[in-house]
Amino acid sequence: VHYLSTSRAARSIDKLREEVESLKSIVLVTGEGAVIRAVSLVVLRAEDDCGRVFMQVGKWEAGAQMKGDLQLPGAKQDADELVGETLERMFATKVSLLQGKLHFTGTTREMHEKVSKDFGVQTRYSRSICSARLLPGCELSAPLCGRTVQQDMRVSMSAAARVCRSLDGADIFAV
């Protein structure tokens, strides 16, 4: 574990143990004794006819604070899941507003390695990037802070902030 305080290191180790037990990652020990975490991710790269890409721009955290993090929407692939099954799980949970509105054009795979911010250990990421195009005539009605666009246009900023406070842990998306 890289330079973490003792209490944070203990929490990270407990969290890593939970992740391994839930089959979201595996931990390897090299011949030199170094720990490497391995994670398989499935991400969705959906774009419209104008080339605009659907992105996750952040996440609501406890206390109604948004933690910005621009990335393609994705999920960790379970040990027994195929890429398509992980996508189905994402459509059922994270990106339901895209379900039935995409034409898939291909999948690429990329590997990279870096120290995990959450766990403080070297992590090898294997990403399956599923590319798709928005079907002609389909429009996205993306909620803003858990409401439709029309509803949010009618509420004040303070009312919208109250709605956002109830979304702790929710992902935030934009096109």
N, C-alpha and C positions, 0 to 999 in steps of 0.2 A: 504494500500500500504506500503510495507516494505522498510523503509530507502532509499527512492529515493529523489533526489533533487526536489525542487518545480516544476521547468520547466520540468524535466523528468517525474515527477509524473503526471503532466497535460497531457503530450504527451501520457503516458501510459494509462491514463483514456480515452482519445479520441480514441486511438487505440483499447482499449477494447470495447468501445461503438460500434465502427465500426464492430468489430468481432461479437458481439452479434447481431447487426442489420442484418448482413449478414448470420446469422444462423450457424456460425462456432463454437460457444460455448454458454453456458448459465452461468449466474451468480446467485448464491444463497446467501441468508443472513441467518446465523444460528440464533437460539434463543438468543445467546449471542451477536449478532451483527457483527460477523465475516463474511467477504466476502470470498466465495469459488467459483472459476471458474471451470466449468466442460467441458471437451473436449473429444470427441470421435475421435480416430485416426485409420486409416487403414494402416498397413505397409506390405511390401512384403519381404518375406525371400526366395529368389531364389538361388538355388545352383546347381552346375554342378556335373558330375559323380565323380569328385575328392573331392567333399565336399567344394569347394571354394564357398563363398557366395558373391553375388552381393551387394555392399554397396555404400551408398552415403558418400563421404569422405570430402565434403565441399561445399561451395557456393561462386561464384564470387560476390564481392560487388563493389560498386562505387569506382572508382580509381584503378581498376584492382588488388585488393587485394583479396586473397583467405582466407576465414574464414574456418578453418578446423573444422569439426564436423562429426566424424565417427558415422553413424547410418544406419539403414535399411531405404530404400526409403519409403516415406509415404505421406499421406495427411490427413487433417482434414476432417472428415465425416460431410457432411451437414445434417441438422436436418431431412430432408425428404428423405435421401439417404439410401439404403441398402448397405451392405459391398461390394457386387458385383458391384454396380453402382459406388462406390468410386474407386474401382480397375479399372473399365473401364475409368473413368476420368483420373486416373494416367497413363494408357497406352496411352491415347490420348495426354497427356501433358508431363509428367516427364520421363516415362520409355518406350517410343515407340519402342526402339530397342529390347525389350523383347516380344513384342506382337506376339502371335502365336508361340512362341518358348518354352512355359512352359506347364508342366503338374501339375495341382494343386493337392496337397496331403492332405490338411486339413487346418483348421483354429482354432486357440486357442485365448483365450481372457485373458488379464491380466489387473489389476488395480494397479495404484500407485499414490501417492500424493507427491507433492513438490512445492516449491515456483517457479513460472514462472520467468525466466530470463527477458523476454520481458515485462511482466506486473507487476511484483513485488507482485503478490497476490498468495495465496495458491491455487494450481490447482490440481484437481482430473482428472487423465488421464485414460481413458478406451481404451486400445489398442487391436484391432483385428489383429492378426498376421497370414497372409495368406502364408502358406508354399507351395513351388513349386520346381520342378526339371526341369532343362533344358532338352528338348527333345533330344533323341539320334541323333547325326549327326548335330545338330544345333550349329552354332558358333556365337559369338557376335562380331560385328564390332563396338566397342564403339568409339565414337569420343573423341579426345583429344583436348581440347580448341576449340571445334566446328569444327574440321576437322577429316578426317579419319586417321587411324593409318599410312597408306602409305604416305599420304600427310604430316603428322607431322614429319615423318622420314626424309623428304627432306627439311624441313625448319630449319633455324637457331633458336637458343633459343630466340634471340631478336625478330625475326619475329613471333614466337609463342606467345611471350609476348604481341605483338601488337594485335594479334587475340584474346587473352584472355581478353584484356581490353574491347573488344566489347561485352563481355558476362555478364555484370553486372546483378546480380540476378540469373544467371543460376546455376543449380545444377551440381555437379561434381560427377561422379560415377567411381567405380573400382570393379574388381572381384578379 
